């Protein structure tokens, strides 16, 4: 599986969304590669980016999710 597929899988199983840092931690992918993969995902999926609390780290930041 590629980076984008790994991230999509975590986002699909975490419908509340996750922040970039937590996606990097969960997937073992660097934050820079997560940013690149999210850009790739945005071309094929409707990625939702909102400000809120990450369900994993509970910090107030940008949260990514898939509908």
VEXDREN-2710 file (C-alpha; in Angstrom, 1 decimal):
% VEXDREN-2710
k/r/px/py/pz
1/UNK/0.0/0.0/0.0
2/UNK/1.2/3.5/-0.7
3/UNK/1.1/6.5/1.6
4/UNK/-2.2/7.9/0.3
5/UNK/-3.9/4.5/0.7
6/UNK/-2.6/4.1/4.2
7/UNK/-3.9/7.5/5.2
8/UNK/-7.2/6.9/3.5
9/UNK/-7.6/3.7/5.4
10/UNK/-7.0/5.4/8.8
11/UNK/-9.4/8.3/7.8
12/UNK/-12.1/5.9/6.8
13/UNK/-11.8/4.1/10.1
14/UNK/-11.7/7.4/12.1
15/UNK/-14.7/9.2/10.7
16/UNK/-14.3/12.0/13.3
17/UNK/-10.9/12.8/11.6
18/UNK/-7.3/13.1/12.7
19/UNK/-4.7/15.8/12.6
20/UNK/-1.5/15.5/10.5
21/UNK/0.7/14.7/13.4
22/UNK/-1.6/11.8/14.5
23/UNK/-1.9/10.5/11.0
24/UNK/1.9/10.5/10.8
25/UNK/2.2/8.7/14.1
26/UNK/-0.5/6.1/13.3
27/UNK/0.9/5.3/9.8
28/UNK/4.6/5.6/10.6
29/UNK/4.9/8.1/7.7
30/UNK/6.7/11.4/8.1
31/UNK/4.6/14.6/8.4
32/UNK/6.0/15.8/5.1
33/UNK/5.0/12.6/3.3
34/UNK/1.5/12.8/5.0
35/UNK/1.1/16.4/3.5
36/UNK/2.2/15.1/0.1
37/UNK/-0.2/12.1/0.3
38/UNK/-3.1/14.3/1.4
39/UNK/-2.5/16.5/-1.7
40/UNK/-2.7/13.3/-3.8
41/UNK/-5.9/12.2/-2.0
42/UNK/-7.5/15.5/-2.6
43/UNK/-7.3/14.9/-6.4
44/UNK/-9.4/11.6/-6.0
45/UNK/-11.4/12.0/-2.8
46/UNK/-13.3/14.7/-1.1
47/UNK/-11.0/15.4/1.8
48/UNK/-12.5/17.5/4.5
49/UNK/-10.3/19.9/6.4
50/UNK/-11.8/21.7/9.4
51/UNK/-10.5/23.3/12.6
52/UNK/-11.4/21.2/15.7
53/UNK/-10.1/18.7/18.3
54/UNK/-8.3/15.7/17.1
55/UNK/-9.9/12.6/18.5
56/UNK/-6.5/11.0/19.2
57/UNK/-4.4/13.8/20.8
58/UNK/-7.4/16.1/21.7
59/UNK/-5.5/19.2/20.5
60/UNK/-7.3/22.0/18.7
61/UNK/-5.9/22.0/15.2
62/UNK/-6.7/21.3/11.5
63/UNK/-8.5/17.9/11.3
64/UNK/-8.6/15.8/8.1
65/UNK/-11.5/13.4/7.4
66/UNK/-13.2/11.6/4.5
67/UNK/-17.0/11.7/4.1
END
